[in-house]
Amino acid sequence: MKRLISMLIILVTAIQLLAACSSGTGVEPTTTNPTSESAQATQAPPATTAPAATTESTEPTAAPTSASAAANGKPIKIGLITDQSKALSLYGSQEINGFMLGLEYATNGTMQVAGRPIEVIVKDDENNPERARQLARELIEKDGVELLQCCASTSSALTVIEIAKENNIIAMIDPAAGPQITGSNFNRFVFRTGRNTLQDALTAGPYMVENVGKEFVQLAPDTDFGKGSAASWRSIIETNGGTFVADDVFIPADTTDFTPYLQKLLDAADEKQAKVLMVTWAGSNFPRLFQQMQEQGVLDKLTLATGFGDNVTMPMVYADAVGSVGMIAYHYTLPKNEVNDWLVAQHKAKYGSYPDLFTAGGMASGIATVRGLEATKGDTNADALIAALEGMSFEGPKGTYTFRKDDHQALQPMYMVKLISTSDPDAKFFELLQERTAEQTAPPVMVTK
């Protein structure tokens, strides 16, 4: 009997599946319109209408001086960079929809702050960090944006925050989860509303060591995100008394035949007595990886620890895992507060589906952006916004978020859950076991410069 049936599911990262894989799940991924490259940024919609993001602006815009712009009611242009067409496009759509709803919520539907209308220009980085870098430059130099929002990919986020630093503008980050963003690659222009992988590990790592096993082996994609996540989990598990008995196995993200890498895991089980397989993954080839682990006997020898993902993924991958316990960053059924209630109702009305794994993070980013601009009276000057945002607490869909002054990481609640269904038509998949507080899951400050 494969251990899959009784495996413990612990979130390392949400597993991305493309929209094309979602038929029959009962929950469709969300989209934003329009997607034409020539679309102009839109003005604020009426208060009763959910705002729509736009794509590329074609006319160059003179760089504003933020204080005079605020005084004159000049529009605030925000450049949003994320994946809309490649492996992380589902997450990108969640980010966009959440961000736009966050702006709407925080402005009471006016899409204005201190008399300045908000315009959002969305660009597709195609899950390519160098394209993300180029787009960030174009948004600032050509389109005249004063703030940046990004990215689905950690690698893209790492390039965008460099451009933010060069141009002295704020970059809000969500959902990219690599710890480097608010750690080794941190700069003062970065604020992250999304959780990072250290917060994932602090939520679930101690439970794993106590209840699952102490001898681990780890698999992750050979990307900035994969390496950062692997380092996070290794640190927390070792701190809590677990050991990694073999080197981490890093796999190219576009792999289709996982055989040589899975053999390393089997060797770790046979020769080094590994008991638990920790898997971090983000990509549309996860079902293939999962299938090959079953076919090659990996799950006969190792207890799998991987992630509760988005609403599209759950019915496709986790049907045999009902009854398992683990953690998740967000599910629309878990938080009990007015902001989340609003998000669920508005998302259902506008997009015909429930908010998904990273919708809440996008919304939190939109809310934080508005709260910061309210504090500066519409001034987008970086020094003014940094002073306003550092240490700021605000209410979002998961409850209270606080930007830590040391690294601008948002501390926030996290969730331990039990999987009770993968077929519920309203995606009511989980029973809440424990809400872990922001203090309980606060990661160590990793800033190195």
WOQUIWO-V818269 format. One line per field, one symbol per residue. phi: phi as a letter, one per 20 degrees, with the letter a starting at -180 (. if undefined). burial: # if it has 24 or more other C-alpha atoms within 12 Angstrom, else .. A space follows every 50 residues. Layout:
phi: ???
burial: ???
This chain:
phi: .ffgfdfedcfebfeecfgfeefnencefecccedffefefeefegfedf fdfddgedefcffeeffffffemfgeededdaedbdfdffffffgfffff ffffffdlnelcclmdfdddddceellcfffgffffffffeeemfdbcca bfdffffffffffgffdlcfdedadgdgfffdcfdfcfeecdeffdfffg fffdggffffddrdddcccbfecgfgfffgfffffffffeoecdebffdd cgfefddegfffffffffffeclfdcdeddbbrfefgfgffffffenfff dcfedbdfdffffgfeddgedgofdacbfabfeefdbfffgfgffffffe dmbegdgdfffffgffffgffffffelneegfffffffefnfdbecfeoe dcffffbmefeafccdcdfdaccffdleecdfebeefgffdffffdfdb
burial: ..##.##############.##..#########......###.##....# #######.....##.##.##...###########.############### #######.######.##############.#################### ###############.#################.################ #########..###########################...#####.### #.#....#..##.######....##############.##..##.##### ###################.##.############...######.###.# #.######################.#######.#######.######### #######################..#######..####..######...
